[in-house]
Amino acid sequence: MEYIYAALLLHKVGQPVNEENLKKVISATGVQVDESKVKTLIASLQGVDIAAELENASVAVAAPAASAGAGEAKAEEKKEEKKDAGESAAGLASLFG
């Protein structure tokens, strides 16, 4: 995963995502560079527009995040309903007892 983060960091700062730069970033973190991982990542990124892929990824991630917020609001409403129901039951119990 650190290799992907390194590639994203290079892209973010406008540096070319190549073997040399990727090795520099990985070694700067204190991790021993795995040559096969570097070569595999660089080969898999050939011809990929990282900026376009990041735009597509952020759209896909934004939709579930919005629905998660709605789920939290519904959970809060249910807690309030249960609390109100409990108070109502306590009020009724006082009538009989």
Backbone bond lengths (Angstrom), bond angles and torsions (degrees), N, CA, C in turn:
res aa  C-N    CA-C-N  psi(-1)  N-CA   C-N-CA  omega(-1)  CA-C   N-CA-C  phi
1 M - - - 1.439 - - 1.531 110.87 -
2 E 1.332 115.80 -33.59 1.457 118.49 -179.48 1.530 111.92 -63.71
3 Y 1.323 117.49 -25.79 1.463 120.87 178.35 1.532 110.27 -70.49
4 I 1.300 116.28 -38.47 1.465 120.19 177.48 1.525 110.30 -68.00
5 Y 1.333 115.98 -42.31 1.464 119.30 176.67 1.527 110.94 -60.88
6 A 1.313 116.62 -40.25 1.460 120.21 178.75 1.524 110.74 -62.90
7 A 1.333 116.91 -42.13 1.466 120.43 178.26 1.522 110.39 -63.93
8 L 1.330 117.08 -41.51 1.464 120.04 178.11 1.523 111.51 -65.30
9 L 1.314 116.58 -38.20 1.464 120.28 177.64 1.528 110.63 -63.71
10 L 1.314 116.49 -45.27 1.469 119.68 177.40 1.523 111.07 -59.59
11 H 1.308 116.39 -43.36 1.470 120.06 178.58 1.525 110.88 -62.40
12 K 1.322 116.20 -43.16 1.475 121.54 -177.52 1.528 111.96 -61.03
13 V 1.334 116.49 -39.69 1.465 119.44 -177.67 1.521 112.54 -89.76
14 G 1.339 116.85 4.19 1.454 120.75 174.02 1.519 114.84 82.43
15 Q 1.319 117.41 15.39 1.458 120.97 177.67 1.526 109.81 -90.60
16 P 1.325 117.31 150.85 1.466 119.17 178.01 1.528 110.83 -65.97
17 V 1.304 115.97 137.00 1.466 121.04 178.39 1.525 106.11 -88.78
18 N 1.339 114.91 94.45 1.454 120.93 178.78 1.528 109.14 -135.21
19 E 1.329 115.71 174.83 1.462 119.94 -175.42 1.524 112.05 -58.91
20 E 1.308 116.88 -46.11 1.464 121.33 -176.87 1.536 111.14 -59.86
21 N 1.322 116.86 -50.86 1.462 120.50 -178.74 1.523 111.92 -66.20
22 L 1.317 116.66 -39.34 1.457 120.64 179.44 1.524 110.53 -62.94
23 K 1.335 116.46 -41.65 1.475 120.62 178.03 1.521 110.89 -63.28
24 K 1.329 117.15 -39.71 1.467 120.85 179.64 1.528 111.03 -62.73
25 V 1.332 115.95 -44.22 1.469 119.78 -178.42 1.528 110.32 -66.22
26 I 1.321 116.77 -45.09 1.470 120.44 -179.26 1.524 110.52 -63.59
27 S 1.310 117.54 -46.59 1.467 119.88 -178.69 1.525 111.56 -66.57
28 A 1.338 117.72 -28.95 1.469 120.81 178.08 1.525 111.75 -65.73
29 T 1.318 116.59 -23.34 1.472 119.48 179.06 1.518 112.27 -82.09
30 G 1.342 116.75 -9.45 1.457 120.34 -179.72 1.513 113.25 93.14
31 V 1.315 117.51 3.93 1.461 122.26 178.87 1.525 107.96 -91.95
32 Q 1.331 116.18 140.68 1.467 119.56 176.72 1.525 108.63 -71.66
33 V 1.311 116.55 131.80 1.463 122.77 -176.16 1.525 109.76 -74.51
34 D 1.317 115.72 129.39 1.468 122.83 174.49 1.526 107.08 -97.71
35 E 1.329 115.74 107.09 1.466 121.53 -175.13 1.532 112.24 -56.95
36 S 1.325 116.73 -38.66 1.472 119.16 -177.51 1.525 111.21 -67.00
37 K 1.329 117.74 -36.75 1.470 120.53 177.90 1.523 110.52 -67.24
38 V 1.317 116.42 -40.11 1.462 120.60 179.21 1.525 109.84 -62.67
39 K 1.331 116.73 -48.91 1.464 120.83 -178.39 1.529 111.24 -63.98
40 T 1.337 116.96 -39.35 1.462 120.80 179.62 1.523 111.00 -65.36
41 L 1.320 116.95 -44.25 1.468 120.34 -179.71 1.523 111.07 -65.29
42 I 1.315 116.89 -45.62 1.465 119.87 -179.71 1.523 110.11 -62.57
43 A 1.319 116.93 -40.50 1.468 120.39 178.97 1.524 110.98 -65.33
44 S 1.320 117.32 -38.76 1.466 119.80 -178.97 1.528 112.29 -74.09
45 L 1.321 117.39 -20.21 1.469 120.90 178.97 1.528 112.89 -90.94
46 Q 1.336 117.38 -3.97 1.468 120.34 178.51 1.527 109.55 -60.02
47 G 1.318 116.31 124.88 1.458 121.79 176.93 1.526 114.31 78.83
48 V 1.319 118.22 6.46 1.465 121.47 -179.57 1.525 109.00 -95.98
49 D 1.323 116.06 130.29 1.464 121.28 174.52 1.531 106.98 -87.75
50 I 1.316 115.96 99.80 1.470 121.08 -174.23 1.525 110.91 -61.26
51 A 1.312 117.71 -39.99 1.470 121.01 -179.70 1.529 110.91 -60.62
52 A 1.322 116.94 -44.06 1.470 120.69 179.63 1.522 110.76 -66.37
53 E 1.317 116.79 -39.67 1.467 120.14 179.07 1.525 111.29 -65.61
54 L 1.317 116.67 -37.59 1.466 119.59 178.06 1.523 111.45 -67.12
55 E 1.336 117.01 -36.66 1.463 120.14 176.50 1.517 110.69 -63.45
56 N 1.315 117.16 -44.02 1.465 121.10 178.41 1.519 111.27 -64.36
57 A 1.319 116.98 -38.23 1.457 121.31 -179.29 1.525 110.79 -68.27
58 S 1.325 118.03 -39.28 1.464 119.73 -178.19 1.520 111.04 -69.25
59 V 1.322 118.00 -31.36 1.466 120.92 176.39 1.524 109.68 -67.70
60 A 1.311 117.10 -41.90 1.461 121.29 -179.21 1.524 111.43 -67.88
61 V 1.309 117.88 -33.76 1.456 121.56 -179.06 1.525 110.95 -78.94
62 A 1.321 118.12 -31.82 1.460 121.13 -176.11 1.526 112.05 -66.92
63 A 1.304 118.63 -35.56 1.463 120.88 -178.21 1.528 112.45 -63.64
64 P 1.327 120.72 -48.82 1.462 119.46 177.79 1.524 112.69 -65.29
65 A 1.318 117.75 -31.28 1.453 120.12 179.67 1.526 110.18 -64.80
66 A 1.309 117.05 -39.15 1.463 120.49 179.11 1.519 110.72 -65.77
67 S 1.306 117.49 -40.84 1.461 119.68 -179.81 1.527 111.27 -71.45
68 A 1.321 117.37 -27.33 1.462 119.71 177.50 1.524 110.10 -65.91
69 G 1.314 116.98 -39.00 1.457 120.49 177.82 1.513 111.66 -64.11
70 A 1.321 117.18 -37.03 1.456 121.21 177.78 1.521 110.26 -66.72
71 G 1.325 116.65 -37.05 1.465 120.82 178.67 1.513 111.55 -64.98
72 E 1.319 116.79 -37.59 1.464 120.69 178.26 1.527 110.25 -65.87
73 A 1.321 117.67 -39.99 1.464 121.02 179.57 1.523 110.41 -64.46
74 K 1.343 116.60 -41.09 1.459 120.20 178.57 1.519 110.65 -65.64
75 A 1.327 117.41 -37.93 1.463 120.75 178.97 1.523 110.50 -63.77
76 E 1.343 116.50 -39.88 1.462 120.11 177.84 1.522 111.11 -65.17
77 E 1.339 117.24 -39.34 1.457 120.83 178.47 1.524 110.57 -63.32
78 K 1.316 117.28 -41.61 1.459 120.70 179.54 1.514 111.10 -64.27
79 K 1.352 117.07 -38.99 1.465 120.35 178.04 1.522 110.07 -62.32
80 E 1.338 115.86 -42.13 1.460 119.97 179.86 1.522 110.91 -65.06
81 E 1.339 117.06 -40.55 1.466 120.69 179.02 1.517 110.54 -63.11
82 K 1.336 116.95 -42.40 1.467 120.51 179.07 1.514 110.47 -64.32
83 K 1.335 116.25 -39.87 1.459 120.48 179.36 1.529 109.68 -64.12
84 D 1.326 117.12 -44.03 1.462 121.00 178.50 1.520 111.02 -63.17
85 A 1.323 117.17 -40.25 1.464 120.89 179.59 1.517 110.24 -64.38
86 G 1.341 116.91 -38.85 1.457 120.78 178.29 1.518 111.70 -65.50
87 E 1.300 117.76 -40.18 1.458 122.01 177.92 1.521 110.52 -66.45
88 S 1.321 116.91 -38.40 1.461 120.56 178.64 1.520 110.69 -64.31
89 A 1.326 116.19 -42.12 1.457 120.47 179.78 1.530 110.58 -64.38
90 A 1.328 116.81 -38.23 1.454 119.71 178.91 1.525 109.94 -66.73
91 G 1.309 117.22 -37.83 1.463 121.20 177.89 1.523 111.70 -64.69
92 L 1.328 117.57 -40.42 1.460 121.67 178.25 1.532 111.24 -67.79
93 A 1.316 115.85 -36.69 1.464 119.75 -179.80 1.530 110.31 -63.96
94 S 1.299 117.50 -31.94 1.466 119.41 180.00 1.526 111.84 -69.19
95 L 1.315 117.36 -23.82 1.452 120.11 177.32 1.524 112.28 -68.49
96 F 1.342 115.31 -31.56 1.448 119.60 -175.49 1.510 112.33 -101.68
97 G 1.245 117.34 6.17 1.357 112.00 -174.16 1.368 137.85 -154.65
